[in-house]
Amino acid sequence: MSVTRFLKQRAVRIQAPGTYTLPNWYDPEGRLRTFACRTTRVSPFRMLLDVPVVGKVGDRLTSYFREFGKFDGHISDTVHGGILLELDMTRAERARLADMLVWLEKKHKDPTIRDARKAARYVPTSPHSALTLADGSVVPCFVINASMSGAAVSAAIQPSVGTPLAVGSCVGRVVRRFSEGFAVKFAEVMPSLGDLERRVITPPVRPRYLTPVQELHARPERAEDYGLV
C-alpha cells in the first residue's frame, strides 16, 4: 500500500517511541544495528513511522514498541524520513492490536496525560533534524528526546565518545553510546523549552510521497473487521 492511500484510511494518530532493525545494517562487531523510531499513524494492518534510516521498499524488518510489543513486517512505501510498515500478524493478533489502539486513542485524548508525558521527556514534536560534524559534513538524524543540557540521537553514523558535533544548531560532544544511538551533551544549557525546540530541530524539506508500490489485487482485511471504526 502507498502512504498516500494509508493517510486516507482509518488509523490512530499516536506518537509511540520504539526501535527497529534493518537488513544489512551492522555495527563494527557484526551485529545488526538498532535505530530509534516513532509511530505517527497506526492501524491493525500497518503503521507509519518516523525513522533516521529509511531503507528500501520490500525490506523486511523487526520493530519493538513498549506500548505495543514486537512486530515483524516489510516496507511497502517510503517518504522523506519515514516508512510505511506492513505488519505480519495473524487475525487474532490484529484483533488484539485493534483493542489496544482503541484504548490508547482514548488515553491519549486526555490532555493531562499527554502534557505530563511531553514535559517529562521533552520529546520534540518533529523528531527529524541534522548533525553537523567537525569537517562540515551534515548527516540527517532522529532526535529521540532532549533536555536543556543534551539530546539522545539516532542516525546512520555512530560517532565515538568525545566527538564534537552539533545537533541542529546546538554544539556539543558525544558523551555516551547505546544500542540505538548516542547521547550528546551541549556546550551550553538551553534557557527555555522554546529555545531547545528551535535550536535542536532542523526541519527537513519533505517532498511528495515517493515510490508507491502496486496495491494487492485481492480484497484486504479492513479496519471495520476489527471494530476500529
C-alpha positions as CSV (number, residue, x, y, z in Angstrom):
1,M,0.0,0.0,0.0
2,S,1.1,3.6,-0.6
3,V,1.4,6.2,2.1
4,T,-1.0,8.4,0.2
5,R,-3.7,5.8,0.4
6,F,-3.0,4.9,4.0
7,L,-3.4,8.6,5.1
8,K,-7.0,8.4,3.8
9,Q,-7.8,5.3,5.8
10,R,-9.0,5.0,9.4
11,A,-6.0,4.8,11.8
12,V,-5.0,6.1,15.2
13,R,-2.7,9.1,15.4
14,I,-0.3,8.2,18.2
15,Q,3.4,9.0,18.9
16,A,4.9,5.9,20.4
17,P,8.7,5.6,20.7
18,G,10.3,2.4,19.6
19,T,13.3,0.7,17.9
20,Y,13.8,-1.2,14.6
21,T,16.5,-3.2,12.7
22,L,17.1,-3.2,9.0
23,P,18.7,-5.9,6.9
24,N,22.4,-5.4,6.0
25,W,23.0,-2.6,8.6
26,Y,25.7,-3.8,11.0
27,D,27.8,-2.3,13.8
28,P,31.6,-2.8,14.0
29,E,31.1,-6.0,15.9
30,G,29.0,-7.5,13.1
31,R,25.6,-7.2,14.9
32,L,22.5,-5.8,13.3
33,R,22.2,-2.0,14.0
34,T,19.3,-0.9,16.1
35,F,17.7,2.5,15.3
36,A,15.2,4.6,17.2
37,C,11.8,5.3,15.6
38,R,8.4,6.8,16.4
39,T,4.9,5.9,15.2
40,T,2.7,8.7,13.7
41,R,-0.3,6.6,12.5
42,V,-1.2,3.0,13.4
43,S,-3.9,0.6,12.3
44,P,-4.2,-3.2,12.8
45,F,-2.6,-3.7,9.4
46,R,0.2,-1.2,9.0
47,M,2.0,1.7,10.7
48,L,3.6,4.9,9.5
49,L,7.0,5.5,11.3
50,D,9.4,8.5,11.6
51,V,12.9,7.0,11.2
52,P,16.5,8.1,10.9
53,V,17.4,5.5,8.2
54,V,14.6,4.8,5.7
55,G,15.6,1.5,4.0
56,K,14.1,0.3,0.7
57,V,10.6,-0.9,-0.3
58,G,10.4,-4.6,0.2
59,D,13.0,-4.6,3.1
60,R,11.8,-6.9,6.0
61,L,12.4,-5.5,9.5
62,T,11.7,-6.1,13.1
63,S,10.4,-3.4,15.4
64,Y,9.7,-3.1,19.1
65,F,7.4,-0.6,20.9
66,R,6.9,-0.5,24.6
67,E,3.2,0.3,24.2
68,F,2.6,-2.3,21.5
69,G,5.2,-5.0,21.6
70,K,7.3,-6.6,18.9
71,F,6.3,-6.6,15.2
72,D,7.7,-8.1,12.1
73,G,6.8,-6.7,8.7
74,H,8.1,-5.2,5.4
75,I,8.3,-1.7,4.0
76,S,5.6,-1.1,1.4
77,D,6.3,2.6,0.8
78,T,8.7,5.4,1.9
79,V,8.6,9.1,2.4
80,H,11.4,11.6,3.4
81,G,12.3,10.4,6.9
82,G,9.6,7.8,7.2
83,I,8.4,4.3,6.2
84,L,5.1,2.5,5.9
85,L,5.4,-0.8,7.6
86,E,3.1,-3.7,6.6
87,L,2.5,-5.8,9.7
88,D,2.8,-9.6,9.5
89,M,0.2,-10.7,12.0
90,T,-2.5,-13.4,12.5
91,R,-6.2,-12.4,12.6
92,A,-6.2,-12.9,16.4
93,E,-3.1,-10.7,16.8
94,R,-4.7,-8.0,14.7
95,A,-7.8,-8.1,16.9
96,R,-5.7,-7.7,20.0
97,L,-3.9,-4.7,18.4
98,A,-7.2,-3.1,17.4
99,D,-8.5,-3.3,21.0
100,M,-5.2,-1.8,22.2
101,L,-5.4,1.0,19.7
102,V,-8.9,1.9,20.8
103,W,-7.8,2.1,24.4
104,L,-4.7,4.1,23.6
105,E,-6.6,6.6,21.5
106,K,-8.9,7.3,24.4
107,K,-5.9,7.5,26.8
108,H,-4.1,10.0,24.5
109,K,-7.1,12.2,24.2
110,D,-6.7,13.1,27.9
111,P,-4.7,16.4,27.8
112,T,-3.4,15.9,31.3
113,I,-1.7,12.6,30.4
114,R,-0.4,14.0,27.1
115,D,1.1,17.1,28.6
116,A,2.7,15.3,31.5
117,R,4.5,12.9,29.2
118,K,5.8,15.6,26.9
119,A,7.1,17.8,29.8
120,A,8.8,14.8,31.4
121,R,10.5,13.6,28.2
122,Y,11.0,16.8,26.2
123,V,10.1,14.8,23.1
124,P,10.2,17.2,20.1
125,T,7.0,17.5,18.0
126,S,9.1,16.6,14.9
127,P,12.0,14.2,15.6
128,H,13.9,14.9,12.3
129,S,17.0,17.1,12.5
130,A,20.6,17.1,11.3
131,L,24.1,16.6,12.7
132,T,26.9,18.9,11.7
133,L,30.3,17.3,12.1
134,A,33.7,19.0,12.6
135,D,34.6,18.6,8.9
136,G,31.4,20.5,7.9
137,S,29.6,17.4,6.7
138,V,25.9,17.2,7.5
139,V,24.1,13.9,8.4
140,P,20.3,13.5,8.9
141,C,19.3,12.4,12.4
142,F,16.4,11.4,14.6
143,V,16.1,13.1,18.0
144,I,14.8,10.5,20.4
145,N,14.4,13.1,23.2
146,A,16.1,16.1,24.6
147,S,16.7,18.1,27.7
148,M,18.1,21.6,28.4
149,S,21.6,20.2,28.5
150,G,21.7,17.5,25.9
151,A,19.9,15.1,23.5
152,A,19.6,11.4,22.6
153,V,20.0,10.9,18.9
154,S,19.8,8.0,16.4
155,A,21.5,8.3,13.0
156,A,23.2,6.2,10.3
157,I,26.5,7.0,11.9
158,Q,27.8,6.1,15.4
159,P,30.4,8.7,16.4
160,S,32.9,7.8,19.1
161,V,32.5,9.2,22.7
162,G,34.2,12.6,22.7
163,T,33.3,13.5,19.1
164,P,32.4,17.2,18.7
165,L,29.3,17.9,16.6
166,A,26.1,20.0,16.5
167,V,22.6,18.7,16.8
168,G,20.7,21.3,14.8
169,S,22.5,24.5,16.0
170,C,23.3,23.2,19.5
171,V,27.1,22.4,19.7
172,G,28.2,19.7,22.0
173,R,30.1,16.4,22.3
174,V,29.1,12.7,22.3
175,V,29.2,11.5,25.9
176,R,27.6,8.1,25.6
177,R,26.7,5.4,23.1
178,F,23.8,3.0,23.4
179,S,22.2,0.3,21.1
180,E,20.0,2.6,19.1
181,G,22.1,5.8,19.1
182,F,24.1,8.1,21.2
183,A,23.9,10.9,23.8
184,V,25.2,14.4,23.2
185,K,25.9,16.9,25.9
186,F,25.5,20.6,24.8
187,A,28.3,23.1,25.4
188,E,25.7,25.4,26.9
189,V,22.4,24.8,28.7
190,M,19.3,26.0,26.8
191,P,17.4,28.8,28.7
192,S,13.9,27.5,27.8
193,L,12.0,24.7,26.1
194,G,11.2,27.1,23.2
195,D,14.9,27.7,22.6
196,L,15.5,23.9,22.9
197,E,12.9,23.1,20.2
198,R,14.0,25.9,17.9
199,R,17.7,25.1,18.1
200,V,17.8,21.3,18.2
201,I,15.3,20.6,15.4
202,T,16.2,21.5,11.8
203,P,13.1,20.6,9.8
204,P,13.9,18.8,6.5
205,V,12.1,19.7,3.3
206,R,9.6,16.9,2.9
207,P,9.0,16.1,-0.8
208,R,5.9,14.5,-2.1
209,Y,5.4,10.8,-1.4
210,L,7.8,8.6,-3.2
211,T,7.9,5.1,-4.7
212,P,4.4,3.9,-4.2
213,V,4.0,0.2,-4.7
214,Q,1.2,-1.6,-6.5
215,E,-1.8,-2.4,-4.4
216,L,-2.8,-6.1,-3.7
217,H,-5.4,-7.3,-6.2
218,A,-7.2,-9.3,-3.5
219,R,-9.5,-7.6,-1.1
220,P,-7.6,-6.9,2.1
221,E,-9.0,-7.2,5.5
222,R,-10.4,-3.9,6.7
223,A,-10.3,-2.0,10.0
224,E,-14.0,-2.4,10.2
225,D,-13.4,-6.2,10.6
226,Y,-11.8,-5.5,14.0
227,G,-14.1,-2.8,15.3
228,L,-11.7,0.1,14.5
229,V,-14.2,2.5,13.0
